[in-house]
Amino acid sequence: MEHRQTTDTARERVLIAGFHAGSRELGLESTDETLDELEALISTAGGDVVLRTIQNRAAPEPATLFGEGKCEEIREAVEANDIDLVVFDNDLSPIQMKNLEDRLNCPILDRTGVILDIFASRASTAEGKLQVALAQYKYLLPRLAGQGRNLSRQTASGGKSPIGTRGPGETKLETDRRHIRERITRLEAELETVRRVRGEQRKKREKSEIPLVALVGYTNAGKSTLLNALTNAEGSDAVHTADRLFDTLDPTTRSLTLPDKSEILLTDTVGFIKNLPHQLISAFRATLEELEYADLVLHIVDASDEMRDEQMRVTDQLADELCGSEVPRIRVYNKCDRCTPDQLVAETADTVCISAVKRRNLEKLIEMIRTAVSARRVDFDWKLPYAKAGLLSKLYDTARVDSEEYEADGIRVKGSCDQKLYGQVCKLLGVNE
């Protein structure tokens, strides 16, 4: 059991514990590095980690994850150190959470619960609050049975609420499965409305031919700082930035005029993290699905972080799930002003090293964005037979039409569109791409 130095007696005293079975497939690979990240999450949520421990065991105990001896060791540490909360680095099943709460005689939370709690404290827009509430209800539903201590801690958002209690605001055991399901159904309906609105906004953007560039990356990689730097946002127009995890929750979109006078939209997204709760991915579908329609993805990397390779792997995996496979990506190594010579990487056609804070090498990044975005547009000059005149309406909806002329044997139409639409129309017209 490793003791940690606390910083504020008014903050909750937390013990964190991880289980390592040496098997990535089981999701049971807690290490000192993952506990460091969990400790940062706890600090962000408003707690101080007093003790930390890892159990290395060939296989987990089904009922409690940890072995009997380790559970007793943690229980004694809870009593001896006035621990307010025990947080596990691994996701716990509902029955494991109940059994551990009984064994340790202390409120229990897992990594997912901490992340959801942070999101609840960060959400500021109506949409963000809806998404967080939906994620928390889906997390809470299977954990209702026997969770008396945790439910009794449940309070409304904000204030000095204990870690793991912020969000929907249910109190004690009045919350039952029927009420939760009703709330989930209502929230999903409201978010579906948000999704439809976003779909209409997307159609307008595609029609106006303004490319969308999405910023993705591990939490605290510097996405918001880069967005501010690229768009010269200052004061009230700037996206709030701070050196803490999940500082940005609600997505922000800003326009940027490139050197060739063309316009793009830059959109900031919520930071990724290892084992990002599936409830969040599901709840934030209306927001994250914008990645699928992006014309370009900027993968922002904290180049100075010792765990950057693992963070890049996690981000790439999630981006592969959320982005279209044909969407090009540029890897942006940020915070290079903090890097040692060994941490710097060689720049390539799709890799650039920058410092958003120091505004270093932003001109090169902007030029790379311009090149990538323009490469996805194709000029067309087609003659549409009158039998296929319906294509003209499709072009007006999803492309930029510069001119149309009605001739004896068809409609001559000129403009530009993305490569996917260009290939589809060429195939319908029977012409070579």
C-alpha positions as CSV (number, residue, x, y, z in Angstrom):
1,M,0.0,0.0,0.0
2,E,1.6,3.2,-1.2
3,H,0.9,6.4,0.8
4,R,0.4,9.7,-1.0
5,Q,0.8,13.2,0.3
6,T,-2.5,15.1,0.5
7,T,-3.0,18.8,-0.4
8,D,-6.3,19.9,1.1
9,T,-8.0,18.5,4.2
10,A,-11.3,19.8,2.9
11,R,-11.2,17.5,-0.2
12,E,-12.4,13.9,-0.1
13,R,-9.8,11.4,1.0
14,V,-9.6,8.7,-1.6
15,L,-7.9,5.3,-1.9
16,I,-7.4,4.0,-5.4
17,A,-6.9,0.3,-6.3
18,G,-6.0,-1.5,-9.5
19,F,-6.1,-5.1,-10.6
20,H,-3.5,-6.5,-13.0
21,A,-4.0,-9.9,-14.6
22,G,-1.6,-9.4,-17.4
23,S,-4.4,-9.7,-20.0
24,R,-5.4,-6.8,-22.1
25,E,-8.4,-8.7,-23.4
26,L,-9.9,-8.8,-20.0
27,G,-9.4,-5.1,-19.5
28,L,-7.5,-5.9,-16.3
29,E,-4.1,-4.3,-17.0
30,S,-3.8,-1.7,-14.2
31,T,-0.2,-0.3,-13.9
32,D,1.5,2.5,-12.1
33,E,0.8,4.6,-15.2
34,T,-2.9,3.9,-15.3
35,L,-3.1,4.7,-11.6
36,D,-1.3,8.0,-12.2
37,E,-4.0,8.8,-14.7
38,L,-6.7,7.7,-12.3
39,E,-5.2,9.9,-9.6
40,A,-5.3,12.9,-12.1
41,L,-9.0,12.1,-12.7
42,I,-9.6,12.0,-8.9
43,S,-7.9,15.4,-8.5
44,T,-10.0,16.8,-11.4
45,A,-13.1,15.5,-9.7
46,G,-12.2,17.2,-6.4
47,G,-10.5,14.5,-4.3
48,D,-7.1,13.7,-2.9
49,V,-5.5,10.3,-3.3
50,V,-4.2,9.3,0.1
51,L,-3.3,5.6,-0.7
52,R,-2.9,3.5,-3.8
53,T,-2.4,-0.2,-4.4
54,I,-2.3,-2.8,-7.2
55,Q,-2.9,-6.5,-6.9
56,N,-1.2,-8.8,-9.4
57,R,-3.1,-12.0,-9.6
58,A,-3.5,-14.7,-12.3
59,A,-7.2,-14.4,-12.4
60,P,-9.8,-12.1,-10.8
61,E,-12.1,-13.2,-8.0
62,P,-15.6,-13.2,-9.6
63,A,-17.4,-11.8,-6.6
64,T,-15.0,-9.0,-5.6
65,L,-12.4,-8.8,-8.4
66,F,-9.7,-8.7,-5.6
67,G,-8.7,-11.6,-3.5
68,E,-9.9,-12.0,0.1
69,G,-6.6,-11.0,1.6
70,K,-6.4,-7.8,-0.5
71,C,-9.9,-6.8,0.4
72,E,-9.2,-7.1,4.1
73,E,-6.0,-5.1,3.6
74,I,-8.0,-2.3,1.9
75,R,-10.7,-2.4,4.6
76,E,-8.1,-1.9,7.3
77,A,-6.5,0.9,5.4
78,V,-9.9,2.6,4.9
79,E,-10.5,2.6,8.7
80,A,-7.0,3.6,9.6
81,N,-6.8,6.6,7.2
82,D,-10.3,8.0,7.4
83,I,-10.9,7.2,3.7
84,D,-14.1,8.7,2.3
85,L,-14.1,6.8,-1.0
86,V,-12.5,3.8,-2.7
87,V,-12.0,4.1,-6.4
88,F,-11.1,1.1,-8.6
89,D,-9.1,1.5,-11.8
90,N,-11.0,-1.3,-13.4
91,D,-14.7,-1.4,-14.3
92,L,-16.7,-3.2,-11.7
93,S,-19.8,-5.3,-12.4
94,P,-22.9,-4.3,-10.3
95,I,-22.5,-7.4,-8.1
96,Q,-18.8,-6.7,-7.5
97,M,-19.6,-3.1,-6.6
98,K,-22.2,-4.3,-4.1
99,N,-19.9,-6.9,-2.6
100,L,-17.0,-4.6,-2.3
101,E,-19.1,-1.9,-0.6
102,D,-20.2,-4.5,2.0
103,R,-16.7,-5.8,2.5
104,L,-15.0,-2.4,2.8
105,N,-17.8,-0.6,4.5
106,C,-17.1,2.5,2.4
107,P,-18.6,4.1,-0.8
108,I,-17.2,2.5,-4.0
109,L,-16.7,3.9,-7.4
110,D,-14.9,2.6,-10.5
111,R,-13.0,4.5,-13.2
112,T,-16.2,4.9,-15.4
113,G,-18.0,6.5,-12.5
114,V,-15.3,9.0,-11.9
115,I,-15.2,10.0,-15.6
116,L,-19.0,10.4,-15.6
117,D,-18.8,12.5,-12.5
118,I,-16.3,14.9,-14.1
119,F,-18.5,15.2,-17.2
120,A,-21.4,16.1,-15.0
121,S,-19.5,18.9,-13.4
122,R,-18.2,20.2,-16.8
123,A,-21.4,20.2,-18.8
124,S,-22.6,23.8,-19.3
125,T,-24.9,23.7,-22.4
126,A,-28.4,22.2,-22.4
127,E,-27.2,19.6,-24.9
128,G,-24.2,18.6,-22.9
129,K,-26.3,18.2,-19.7
130,L,-28.7,16.0,-21.6
131,Q,-25.9,13.8,-22.9
132,V,-24.3,13.5,-19.5
133,A,-27.6,12.7,-17.7
134,L,-28.3,10.0,-20.3
135,A,-24.9,8.4,-19.8
136,Q,-25.2,8.5,-16.0
137,Y,-28.7,6.9,-16.0
138,K,-27.5,4.1,-18.2
139,Y,-24.6,3.6,-15.8
140,L,-26.9,3.7,-12.8
141,L,-29.7,1.4,-14.1
142,P,-27.9,-2.0,-13.6
143,R,-26.4,-0.8,-10.3
144,L,-29.6,0.0,-8.5
145,A,-30.0,-3.2,-6.5
146,G,-28.3,-2.9,-3.2
147,Q,-26.5,0.4,-3.8
148,G,-28.0,2.1,-0.8
149,R,-24.8,3.9,0.3
150,N,-24.1,5.3,-3.1
151,L,-27.7,6.3,-3.8
152,S,-27.9,8.0,-0.4
153,R,-24.9,10.2,-1.5
154,Q,-26.7,11.2,-4.8
155,T,-27.1,14.9,-5.1
156,A,-27.7,17.6,-7.7
157,S,-24.9,18.9,-9.9
158,G,-22.3,21.3,-8.8
159,G,-21.4,22.7,-5.4
160,K,-19.3,20.7,-3.0
161,S,-21.0,17.4,-3.8
162,P,-19.0,14.2,-3.1
163,I,-17.2,12.5,-6.0
164,G,-19.6,10.2,-7.9
165,T,-22.8,12.0,-6.8
166,R,-23.1,14.9,-9.3
167,G,-25.4,14.7,-12.2
168,P,-29.1,13.7,-12.5
169,G,-29.9,14.5,-8.9
170,E,-31.8,11.4,-7.7
171,T,-32.0,11.0,-4.0
172,K,-31.8,7.8,-2.0
173,L,-33.8,4.8,-3.0
174,E,-36.8,6.7,-4.6
175,T,-35.1,6.0,-7.9
176,D,-36.2,2.6,-9.2
177,R,-35.7,0.9,-12.5
178,R,-39.1,2.1,-13.9
179,H,-38.3,5.7,-13.3
180,I,-34.8,5.4,-14.7
181,R,-36.1,3.7,-17.9
182,E,-38.7,6.5,-18.3
183,R,-36.0,9.1,-18.0
184,I,-33.7,7.3,-20.4
185,T,-36.5,7.1,-23.0
186,R,-37.3,10.8,-22.6
187,L,-33.6,11.9,-22.8
188,E,-33.0,9.7,-25.9
189,A,-36.0,11.3,-27.6
190,E,-34.7,14.8,-26.8
191,L,-31.2,13.9,-28.1
192,E,-32.7,12.4,-31.2
193,T,-34.2,15.9,-31.8
194,V,-30.7,17.4,-31.4
195,R,-29.4,14.8,-33.8
196,R,-32.0,15.8,-36.5
197,V,-31.1,19.5,-36.0
198,R,-27.4,18.6,-36.5
199,G,-28.3,16.7,-39.6
200,E,-30.1,19.7,-41.1
201,Q,-27.2,21.9,-40.2
202,R,-24.8,19.4,-41.8
203,K,-26.9,19.5,-45.1
204,K,-26.7,23.3,-45.2
205,R,-22.9,23.2,-44.6
206,E,-22.4,20.6,-47.3
207,K,-24.6,22.6,-49.7
208,S,-22.5,25.7,-49.0
209,E,-19.4,23.6,-49.5
210,I,-17.6,24.7,-46.3
211,P,-15.3,21.8,-45.3
212,L,-15.3,20.6,-41.7
213,V,-12.0,19.9,-39.9
214,A,-12.4,18.0,-36.6
215,L,-9.8,18.2,-33.8
216,V,-9.5,14.9,-31.9
217,G,-7.0,13.7,-29.3
218,Y,-6.4,12.5,-25.8
219,T,-7.7,14.6,-23.0
220,N,-5.5,17.6,-22.2
221,A,-3.6,17.3,-25.5
222,G,-4.2,21.0,-26.2
223,K,-7.1,20.9,-28.7
224,S,-8.9,23.9,-27.4
225,T,-5.6,25.9,-27.1
226,L,-4.9,25.1,-30.8
227,L,-8.4,26.0,-31.8
228,N,-8.0,29.4,-30.2
229,A,-4.6,29.9,-31.8
230,L,-5.7,29.0,-35.3
231,T,-8.7,31.3,-35.2
232,N,-7.0,34.1,-33.2
233,A,-9.8,33.9,-30.6
234,E,-9.4,36.1,-27.6
235,G,-11.4,37.1,-24.6
236,S,-15.0,36.0,-24.6
237,D,-14.6,34.5,-28.0
238,A,-11.9,32.1,-26.9
239,V,-12.7,28.5,-25.8
240,H,-11.8,28.1,-22.2
241,T,-8.5,26.3,-21.6
242,A,-6.9,24.9,-18.5
243,D,-4.2,22.3,-17.7
244,R,-6.7,19.7,-16.5
245,L,-8.5,16.6,-17.8
246,F,-11.7,17.0,-19.7
247,D,-11.6,20.8,-19.6
248,T,-13.7,20.9,-22.8
249,L,-16.9,19.0,-22.8
250,D,-19.3,20.9,-25.0
251,P,-18.0,21.0,-28.6
252,T,-17.2,24.4,-30.2
253,T,-17.0,25.2,-33.9
254,R,-15.2,28.2,-35.3
255,S,-14.6,29.4,-38.9
256,L,-11.1,29.9,-40.3
257,T,-10.2,31.7,-43.5
258,L,-7.2,30.0,-45.2
259,P,-4.5,31.8,-47.2
260,D,-6.2,31.1,-50.5
261,K,-9.4,32.9,-49.1
262,S,-11.3,29.7,-48.8
263,E,-13.2,29.1,-45.6
264,I,-13.3,26.0,-43.3
265,L,-15.0,25.1,-40.0
266,L,-12.9,23.9,-37.1
267,T,-14.7,21.9,-34.5
268,D,-13.3,21.0,-31.1
269,T,-14.4,17.6,-29.6
270,V,-14.4,16.0,-26.1
271,G,-11.0,14.5,-25.3
272,F,-10.6,10.8,-25.5
273,I,-9.2,8.6,-22.7
274,K,-8.4,5.0,-22.2
275,N,-11.5,2.9,-21.6
276,L,-13.8,5.8,-22.4
277,P,-17.1,4.7,-21.0
278,H,-19.4,3.2,-23.7
279,Q,-22.3,5.1,-22.1
280,L,-20.6,8.3,-23.0
281,I,-19.9,7.3,-26.6
282,S,-23.5,6.3,-26.9
283,A,-24.9,9.4,-25.2
284,F,-22.6,11.7,-27.2
285,R,-23.5,10.1,-30.5
286,A,-25.2,13.3,-31.8
287,T,-21.9,15.2,-31.2
288,L,-19.4,12.5,-32.1
289,E,-21.1,11.5,-35.3
290,E,-19.9,14.8,-36.8
291,L,-16.5,13.1,-37.0
292,E,-17.9,10.7,-39.6
293,Y,-18.7,13.6,-41.9
294,A,-15.5,15.6,-41.4
295,D,-13.4,16.4,-44.4
296,L,-10.2,16.2,-42.4
297,V,-9.3,15.1,-38.9
298,L,-6.4,16.6,-36.9
299,H,-5.1,14.2,-34.3
300,I,-3.6,16.3,-31.6
301,V,-0.9,14.7,-29.5
302,D,0.8,15.9,-26.4
303,A,4.3,15.3,-27.6
304,S,5.8,15.9,-24.2
305,D,3.8,13.2,-22.4
306,E,5.7,10.1,-21.5
307,M,2.6,8.0,-22.3
308,R,2.0,9.6,-25.7
309,D,2.4,6.3,-27.6
310,E,-0.4,4.6,-25.6
311,Q,-2.5,7.8,-25.8
312,M,-2.0,7.8,-29.6
313,R,-3.1,4.2,-29.8
314,V,-6.2,4.9,-27.8
315,T,-7.1,7.9,-29.9
316,D,-6.5,6.1,-33.2
317,Q,-8.7,3.2,-32.1
318,L,-11.6,5.5,-31.1
319,A,-11.1,7.6,-34.2
320,D,-11.2,4.5,-36.4
321,E,-14.6,3.6,-34.8
322,L,-16.1,7.1,-35.2
323,C,-14.5,8.5,-38.4
324,G,-15.1,7.5,-41.9
325,S,-12.2,5.3,-43.1
326,E,-11.6,7.5,-46.1
327,V,-11.3,10.7,-44.1
328,P,-7.6,11.9,-44.2
329,R,-5.8,12.7,-40.9
330,I,-2.9,14.9,-39.9
331,R,-1.0,14.0,-36.8
332,V,-0.2,17.2,-34.9
333,Y,2.5,16.9,-32.2
334,N,1.6,19.7,-29.8
335,K,3.6,21.1,-26.9
336,C,6.9,20.6,-28.7
337,D,8.3,23.5,-26.7
338,R,8.3,21.2,-23.7
339,C,9.9,18.3,-25.5
340,T,13.4,16.9,-25.0
341,P,15.4,16.3,-28.2
342,D,14.6,12.6,-27.9
343,Q,10.9,13.3,-27.9
344,L,10.8,15.3,-31.1
345,V,9.7,13.4,-34.2
346,A,10.5,13.9,-37.9
347,E,7.9,15.8,-39.8
348,T,6.3,14.1,-42.9
349,A,3.6,14.9,-45.3
350,D,0.9,14.2,-42.7
351,T,2.9,14.9,-39.5
352,V,3.8,18.3,-38.0
353,C,5.3,19.5,-34.8
354,I,3.9,22.7,-33.2
355,S,3.4,24.6,-30.0
356,A,-0.1,26.0,-29.8
357,V,0.8,28.2,-26.8
358,K,3.9,29.6,-28.4
359,R,2.2,29.7,-31.8
360,R,5.1,27.9,-33.4
361,N,4.8,26.3,-36.8
362,L,1.1,27.1,-37.2
363,E,1.7,28.4,-40.7
364,K,2.9,25.0,-41.8
365,L,-0.1,23.3,-40.2
366,I,-2.5,25.7,-41.9
367,E,-0.9,25.0,-45.3
368,M,-1.2,21.2,-44.6
369,I,-4.9,21.8,-43.8
370,R,-5.4,23.7,-47.1
371,T,-3.7,21.1,-49.2
372,A,-5.6,18.2,-47.6
373,V,-9.0,20.0,-47.8
374,S,-8.6,21.1,-51.4
375,A,-7.5,17.6,-52.5
376,R,-11.0,16.3,-51.5
377,R,-12.8,18.6,-54.0
378,V,-13.1,17.9,-57.7
379,D,-14.2,20.3,-60.4
380,F,-16.9,18.9,-62.7
381,D,-18.2,19.8,-66.2
382,W,-21.1,17.4,-67.0
383,K,-23.8,17.2,-69.5
384,L,-26.9,15.7,-67.9
385,P,-29.3,13.9,-70.3
386,Y,-32.9,15.2,-69.8
387,A,-33.7,11.6,-68.8
388,K,-31.4,12.1,-65.7
389,A,-32.3,15.7,-65.0
390,G,-33.1,14.7,-61.5
391,L,-29.4,14.6,-60.8
392,L,-29.4,18.4,-61.0
393,S,-31.4,18.6,-57.8
394,K,-29.0,16.3,-56.0
395,L,-26.1,18.5,-57.1
396,Y,-27.7,21.6,-55.8
397,D,-28.3,19.9,-52.5
398,T,-24.8,18.4,-51.9
399,A,-22.4,20.3,-54.2
400,R,-21.5,23.7,-55.5
401,V,-23.1,24.5,-58.8
402,D,-21.5,27.4,-60.6
403,S,-23.5,27.4,-63.8
404,E,-26.2,25.5,-65.8
405,E,-27.1,25.7,-69.4
406,Y,-30.0,24.0,-71.2
407,E,-28.9,22.6,-74.6
408,A,-30.7,20.5,-77.1
409,D,-29.5,17.2,-75.8
410,G,-29.1,17.9,-72.1
411,I,-28.1,20.3,-69.3
412,R,-24.5,21.5,-69.1
413,V,-23.7,21.9,-65.4
414,K,-20.4,23.1,-63.9
415,G,-19.2,23.3,-60.3
416,S,-17.3,21.3,-57.7
417,C,-18.1,18.5,-55.3
418,D,-16.4,16.0,-53.0
419,Q,-14.7,12.9,-54.5
420,K,-17.4,10.5,-53.3
421,L,-20.2,12.3,-55.1
422,Y,-18.0,12.9,-58.1
423,G,-17.5,9.1,-58.5
424,Q,-21.2,8.4,-58.0
425,V,-22.4,10.8,-60.7
426,C,-19.7,9.7,-63.1
427,K,-20.9,6.1,-62.7
428,L,-24.6,7.2,-63.3
429,L,-23.6,9.1,-66.4
430,G,-21.3,6.4,-67.7
431,V,-18.3,8.7,-68.0
432,N,-14.7,8.1,-66.9
433,E,-13.6,9.7,-63.6
